[in-house]
Amino acid sequence: MAQNTPSPDNSTYNEDSIRSLDWREHIRLRPGMYIGKLGDGSAQDDGIYVLVKEVVDNCIDEFVMGHGKRIEIKIEDHRVSIRDFGRGIPLGKVIDCVSKINTGAKYDSEAFKKSVGLNGVGTKAVNALSTHFSVKSTREGKSKVAEFHQGVLKNDLPIVDENAKNGTFVVFEPDNSIFKNYRFIPEYLEEQIWNYAFLNAGLTINYNGRNFFSNKGLYDLLMRKVNEESLRYPIIHLKGEDIEVAFSHTNDYGEDYYSFVNGQYTTQGGTHLAAFREAIVKTIRDFYGKSFDAADIRQSIAGAIAIKVQEPVFESQTKTKLGSQNISPDSDSPSVRHFINDFLRRELDNYLHKNPTVADAILKRILQSERERKEISGIKKIANERAKKASVHNKKLRDCRIHFDDNKGDEEVKRQTTIFITEGDSASGSLTKARNVQTQAVFSLRGKPLNCFNQTKKVVYENEEFNLLFHALNIEDGLDGLRFNRIVLATDADIDGMHIRLLMMTFFLHFFPDLVKKGHLHILETPLFRVRNKKETIYCYSEEEKQTATDKLGKQAEITRFKGLGEISPDEFGQFIDENMKLQPVILNKSTSISDLLTYYMGKNTRERQEFIIDNLKVEKDAVEDTNKIEVTVQGNLETA
């Protein structure tokens, strides 16, 4: 009689397979559940910025409750220090509040009715994901300090007398073993802090010695985000109980929105932003008594909305998207959608009746958008049909399996979706072989693309390459359907490669500026040199790194200068496009005028640009061939972080 033997699965799945993790272990094992993606700081939503946000959110909640009008933030290298002047954590609960999940005051909805954080996780996640975390609370002449390492309590100091203002002081350093090779980009931090200031009029935030302050809230936000010269009429700024909106039409293509809930920047929008866009269209149609196309009304709008709700329901711990809900937990309260529609229908309609000049300017902008749409409708139809046929056998696109706009799937994985835009078959061949087919796509350009500066949007449809690219990105009707979170320019490290990079940046800045403003456009950094001996290989991204590597490996080391991406083997390339790849985000500063920027770099050969090129010529000796060949490189680029 045959003996029954347990299957391998049953033999390995037993009581010993079941583990119970404590709060610290779970956060460190699954950080994405608490702070979204990790990243190295090259993207606005990378984890290190979420850590800063989680601590600052608690300070903001104190201000909203009427305690403390100043927050001090200092960030040097990897150390972050944040101090508020609120009430301070109750001294007997300091350790619990930063190290015990589901511990906090925000479960008492009377005390924190419209708080940003409600589940008592944020600061604990910061603690668990930091190599050093210390918290100091000062209340009524006494203070308490506790220090942690990766969430483990190291120093529990006794309560002492201290003559200082009330408040909470937190210092932390993100764990470099979790956030690999991270760095804080100042522009991202400044935008994050400005948003806090705009949403909390009267609050002063001091960041590295500089004060951030706003009097007019979202009006100030839009004035910072858009170029004043591009506004078609003065910004419409409307405020009500628990809601504030601001918007205007500009001369740019696309739509540009900023949305907030209880002071939280909802980068992925949600029900409140959808309702805002819908309400603008409905109110304007009713005001003029005409059924304008919604796209014509919203074309070129720059807008911002901030609402406050009780117990907000976000779609993730990082709170980047608001779910469907009512204004308060009361089942009889209006939905967010109806609340915003009612407010706009009443307040915007009144504003337009009182400001006929603005109403005329809006009508002119809508009619202009309508004319532009009709002018290219024939070309657009033909181009779309051509793109549809080409998409079946699009040789330019090597698509991936997961996309940013997928309805289902892991959010962190979708945020990793990337399309590399590269030049020529050799470079795209190496990229295609080395990429992750799940989340990385490759689009191959045919040499240098058209300089589209000062061109109309007809070019996007008439130029086959541009038409195929923007269909691959799925941005014809805005960013809602964007298929890749990161658009990466991967060009050769030579003059032609730099020129192609500039031409592609011109394309996006001119026709799809909101895509750049939202942080989707990046530049891939690949090594310029490979220095190696028989024991070790070092990849270098600058002359300085090459010299350091040469000093380390000795004068006999082999030095290879990479000029084209096609020269890098697929096996090597895989190291440069993995989860630790070096990306430089394209960032637009407040002082940057897109029109002036493109005119200077991509317009006719102006005297200013000639003088800049002459003043910045740099002569380099080609170290690879070790000959007298001279390579002239022009140092200059569009603004990157």
N, C-alpha and C positions, 0 to 999 in steps of 0.2 A: 504494500500500500504506500503510495507516494506521500511524502511529508509536505505539509503546507509551510512555506517559509514566508516571513514578512517581506513586503516589497521594500526597496531601498527608501522610498518616500516615508513609509510608516516607521521604519527603523530610526530615521533621523529626526522625525517630528514627534517629540515627546515633551514631558514636563520641563526638561532642561532647555527646550527651544523657546519657552515663554519667558520674556524679560519685562520687568517693570523699571522704567527709567525715571530718575528724579527730574525735577524741572530743568536743572542745569544741563544734564546729559541730553535731554530731549531737544532743547534749544540748540545746543552745539551740534547734535547729530542731524537735525532737520532745520537749519537756520532759515531756509526759504519759506517755511510756513509762517515765520514771524516777521521777517523783514524783506520778503521778496527775493530778488536775485542778489548775489554777492557782488561780483564785479571788482574792478580795480580803481574805480573813481572816474573813469572816462565817460560815463553816462550819468545823466541827472538823477536817475532812479536807482543808482547803485547803492548797495547796503550801507556803506559808510555815511552817506547823507541821511539815510533813514535813521541811523543811530543818533545823529545830531538832532534830527527832527523829533524823535521820541522824547528826548530830554527837554527840548525847547517847548514842546507841546504842553508839558506840565507847567512850565513857567507862564505860558500864555493863558492857561486856564486860571491861574492865580490872578493875572491882570484882569481877565474878563469878570472874575468874581469881585473885583474892586480892591485887590490887594497888590500893591507894588506897581509903579509906572516905569520901571527900568529893568532891563535884562542886560547882563554883561557876558559876552562870548569872546573867548580867546582861543585861537587854533594855531598852533605852531608845530610844523612837521606832522607828527602822528598823535600829538596830545591835544585833547579838547577839554576846555574848561568853561562851564556854564553856571552863572549865578543869577538867581532872581531875588527880588526883595518882597516876596509874598509873606505868607504866614509861617512858612517853614513846616517841615514834616513833624508831627507830634514826636517828641524825643524818644518816647518809649516804643515807637513803632518804626524807627528809621530802618533797622535791619529788615524787618518784615516787608516793608514797602518796596524794597529793591531786590528782595531775594525769595519771596514767596508768591508763587503764581496765584492770581485771583485774590490779591490783597490790595486794598486801596479804598479811597473815600468816594470814588465815582459810582459806586453802586447805590449810593444815596442820591437819587435823582433830584431831590430838593436842593442839595448842596451843589451839584454839578449838572444842571438841567441840560445845558447845551455844550457839553465838554467834547473835546476832540477824541480823547481815549476813554473807553468805557469798560474794557475787560481786564485791566490790571496786568497787562503783559509787557508793554513797551519798555519801561526802565529795567525790568528783569532781563529782557533780551539784551539790552545794552550791557548789563552787568556780565551775563554769561558769555558774551562774545568779545570781551575785552581782557587783555592781559593785565591791565590795571584799571580798577574802578574804585573810586572813593566818593563818599557822600557825607556832607556836613550840613546839619540843620541847626539853625539858630532861632530860638524863641524866647522872648521875654528875659534876656540877659543870661541865658544858658545855651550851651551848644553840645552836640553829640556828633562824633565822627566814627565811621566804619569803613574799612578797606577790604577789597576783595581781589582775587586773582582767578580769572575765568569762572566767576560766579561763586568761588569758594571763599568764605570769610577768613581773612588773615589777621585782621586787627579789629577788635571790638573795644574801642576806647571809652572810658567812663564819661559821664556827663560832667561838664565843667562850667564854671562861671565865665562869661565873656561879654564884654561891653561892645556889642556890635548890632547892626540892624537885623531885623528878622529876615529870614529867607533860607533858601536851599542852594547849596554849592556842590556841583557834581564835576568830577574830573575823570576822564577815561581815555584809554588808548585801545583802539580796535586791534583784535588779535591778528597778527600778520600770517599766522598759519591757516586762518580761515579766509581773510581778505588778502589774497596773494598780491604782493608788489603794489599795494594801493598807494594812492596819493590824493590829497584834496585839491580840487581845481578851484581857485579863488572865485572865478566867475559864477560857478554853480552855487557856491555858498552865499555869495552876495545876492543872487536872485532869490534864493531860499529865504534869506533874512529880509530882503525888500518886501517879499510877499507877506511876511508876518507884520511888517510895519504898515503896509497898505490896508490890511484887514483889521488893524487894531489902532485906529486913529487915537493919538494922544500917548501911545507907548513909544518909549525911546529904547532902541536896541543898540548897544555899543559893541561893535565887532572889530576886534584888533585895533582899538583906539579910534574908530570912526563911528559917528552916530548915524543911525538910520531912523527916520521919523517921517510921518505923513499926516497931513491935515485933512486932505480930501479923499482919502480911501481909494476906491477903484478908479476915480478920475485920475489920480496921480499915477496909478498903476498903468493905465493906458497911455498916459503922456510919456511914461518911461519906455513902454514896449514899442510904440510906433513913432515914426518920424513925423513931427508936427507939420512939416511942409506937405506931407502926403494926405493930410486930412481934407476931406471934401466939405466938412462943416464942423463947428465946435462939438466936442464930445457931449453926448446926451448922458446926463448923470441923474439917476433916479434912486431914491432911498425910501424904504418903508420899514415897518416893524418886521424884523427877521429877514429882510431882503434888501439887497443893493445891486444895481446894475449900471453898466456904463457901456456905450458903444458909439461907433461912428463908421462911416464908409471911408476907404482910402483909395489910392490909385494902384494898389498892389493887386495881384491875382490871388484867388483863393479866399478862404475864411480863416480867421485867427481868433481863437477863444481861450479864455482863462476862467476856470470855474473852481469854486471853493464851497466847502460845507463845514460850518463851525470852525473856520480858520484853516481847514485842511485843504491843500491844493490837490484837487482831484484831476490828476493828469490825464486820466482816461475818461473824464466826463461822467456820464451817468444820466439818471432821469432828470435832474435839474437842468443840465446843459441842453438835453434834447427838448425839454419844455421851453427853455429860453429861445432857442432857434425857431421852434414852432410858433411861439407867441409873437415874435417879431414879424414873421410872415403874415400871420392872421390879422394882427393889428394894422399893419400897413395896407393890406388888401382892403380891409374895412374902411380905413380912413380915406383912401383914394377911390373906393368903390370900383376897383378893377381887379380882376383875377390874374395878377402878374404871376409869371412862373417863379416858383420858390427860389430856384437857383439864381434868377436875375436879382431878386431882392437881397439875397444873402451874399452875392458875389462882392468881394472886397471888404466885407465887414470885419472890423476888429472889435471884439466885445469881451466883457467880463461880467460874471455874476457870482454873488456870494449870498448864501442863505444860511439860516440857523434853524436847526430842527432838534427836537428832543429824541435822544437815543437813536442816532443815525444808523442805518443799516448799510454797511459797506460790503463790497463783494470779496474783500480779502483783508488780512490784518494790516497791510500797508495802506489801506484806505485810499486807493487811487481811483475808485469808481463807486458812485452811489447807486444802491439798488432801489427798487420800487418801494415806496413807503408813504405814510401820511406825515403831516407836519409834526404831530405828536402821537404818542401811543394810543390816544383816545380814538376809538373806531369811528366816531362821528366827525373827526377833524378832516379837513380837505386833503386830498393827495397833493404831493409836491407839484405835479403837473397842473392841477387845477389852481393851486395857490399862485403859481407863477403866471399862468395865463390870465387870471383875474387881475393881478397886479399890473401887468403890461397893458392889458386892454384898457384899464382905467387911466393909469399914469402916463403912458406913452401917447395915448390919444389926446389927453389934455395938453401935453407938452407940444405936440404938433399943431394943435389949434392955436396955442399961444405964441408959437414961433414959426410963422409962415415962411420965413427965409430958409430955415432949416428944412421945412417940409418940401420947399421947391428944390433944394439941393439934393435931397433924397430921391425925389422923382427923377431928376436929371441923371443921377447915378444909375438908377434902375433902368431907365430908357437906354442909356449908353450900354449897359450890360446886355440888354435885350438885342440891340443892334449888333453888337459884337458876336453874340450867340448865333443870330440868324445869318450873319455874313459867312461864318465858317460851318454852318450846318451841313451844306452839301459836301464840302471837303471832309468834314468829320464823319459823315455817313460812309463815304468811300473808304476813308482811312480805317475806320473801325471794322468794316467788312474785310479789308485786306489783312488787318491785324488778327482778326478771328481765324482766317484761313491759315495765316502764318503760325499761329499759336499751336496748331496741331504738329507742325514740324519746324518749330522755331530753333534754328541752328545757333542763334545767338544766346539763347537761354538754356542753361542746365539747371533745371528747377530742383527744389528740395521737396520733401514729403510733408513737412509741417509748416504752417504759415501763421503769421501774426494775427490775421483776421479770422482764423478758424473759430467756429462757435464752441467747439469742445476741445478738451485737452488741457494739459498742465500749463498754467499761466507763466511760470518761470521758464519753461522750455520755449514757449511761444516768444518770450522776450529775447531769446537767443537767436531768433531767426535773422539771417544775414544774407544780403545779396552783394557779391563782389562785382564791381564794374571795372573791367580790366581791358587792356589794349592787346589786340592781336591773338593769334591762335596759340603761340608758344606759351605765353603767360597764362592764358585761360586753360591750357592743357595741364600745366602743373597744378594750378588751383583746383581744377576739376578732379584730378586724381587724389589730391591731398585732403579735400574738403570732407566735412561731415554731411552725408547725403540727407540726413534727417532735417537739419536746420540751416544748411548753407547752400546757397545757389550762386551761379556764376553767369554774368552777362558780358559777352565779348564785343568790344567796339571794333569797328573796321577803320583803324587809323585815327586821325584827328577828326573829331566831330565838328559840326558847324558852330561858328561863333554866333550865338542867337541874341546878343545884346542889341536892344532897340528893335528887335523883331516882334511881330504880333504873334498871338497864339496859333495862328494858322500854320506857323512853322512846325509846331509840335505834331500836327497831323500830316503835313506835306512831306516832312523829312522822315523817311522810312525808319531810320535808326532810332530817332527820338520817339516816334510813334510806338514802335515795338517795346521800347524801354518803359514808357509810362503806362503801357498796358500790362507789362510784366509786373510793375509796381501796383497797378490797380488804383491809381490816384486821379482818374479822370473826374470823378465826382467828389473829390475831397479826400481827407485822410482816414475817413471811417473804414474804408476797405483796404487800407495799406497792408500789403501781403508780407512785408519784411520790416522788422523793427529797426534794423540797422542797415543803412545803405552805405557801403564802404567803397571809396575810390582807391583802387589798387593799381597804381601806375608805376612805370619804371623810374629808377632814381637817376634820370638824366634830364636834359633840357626838354626833349620831346615829351617825356612823361610828365614833367611839371606843367607843360603847356596844355596837355590833354586834361590834367587835373583842373586847371583854371577854366577851361572850356566847359567841363561838366559842372563845376561849381556855378558858373554863369548860368547854365541851363536851369539848375534848381533854384538859384537865388532870384532869377528873373521871372520864372513861371510858377514855381512852387515854393515861395519864401516861407510859408507856414511849416513846411516839412523841415526846413533848416532851423527855424525858430523853436520847434519842438524837440530838437536834439537828435534827429534821426540820421543826419549826414556826418560821416566820419572819414578820416584818411588813414589808410593802413600803413603802419611803419614796418618796413622789412629791413633786415640788416644790410648795411653797406659793405661790410667786410666779414670774411671768415678767417680767423687766425687759428692755426692748429699745428700740433706736433703729433708724434706717434701715440701720445697718451691722452691728450685733451684737445677739445675743439671749443673755441669761444666765438660767438657771433657778436659783432659790434655795430652799433647804430650811429657812431660818430667817429671823427678823427681821434678825439680824446680817448674813447673806449678802445680804439685800435692800438693806440700807443701803450695804454695800460696793459692790454692783452699781450702785446709784443714784449713788454718788459717782463711779464710773468712767465711766458713760454720760451723766451730766449730769442736771440737774433736769428737762429736757424729756423724759426717757425715759418710755415708756409702762409702767405697772405693772399687771399683772393678778394678781388673787388667785384661785387655784384652790381652790374649796371642795369640788367634787365631781369624781370621776374622769371623769364623762361630759362635763365641760367641756373636757377635754384631747383634742385631735384625735388620731385614730389615728396620723397621721404623727409627731406629737410623742411620743405614748405609746411608740412603738417605740424611742425613745432611752432610756426609763426601765426597759425590761424586756429589754434585750439582755444580753450577757455581763457588762456592767459595772453592772448594776442594783444599787441600794443596798438591801440587806436587813439588818434587825436580827433576829438570832436570839433566840428566847425561851429564856432560860437560868434554870434553877432553882439557886439557891445551896444550900450545905450547910445553912444556917440556915433555909431555907424549908420550912415544913410546908404541903403542898398543902391539907390540910383547913383549917388556920388561915387560909391565904391566901384560899381561896374563901369561907370564912365571913365574913371581913372585907369583901371587895369585893362578893360576890354574895349574901350571906345577908340576913337581915332587917335593917332599918335600925338598925344599932347606934349607940350613943352615940359610940363611938370614930370610926366613919366620918363621922358628922355633924360632929364636931369637926375632923376632918382636912379635910373639904370647906370648912368655914367658914374655917379657917386658911390654906387654899391657893387661895382664890378670886382670880382675876386679871382685871382689867378692861382690855380692849384697845379702842382706837379702830379702826374698820374703815377701813383705808388705801385700800381699793379704791374705794369709793363716795364717800369723802371727805365724809361727812356726820357728823352727831352720833349716828348709830346706835351703840349700845354692844353689844359682843359679850362675853358672859361665858363663859369657858372654865375648866373644872376641870382643874387640872394634877395628874395622877396616873394611874398605869397599873400593870398587873401588871409584875413585874420583867423588864426586857429589858436586853440588854447595852448 
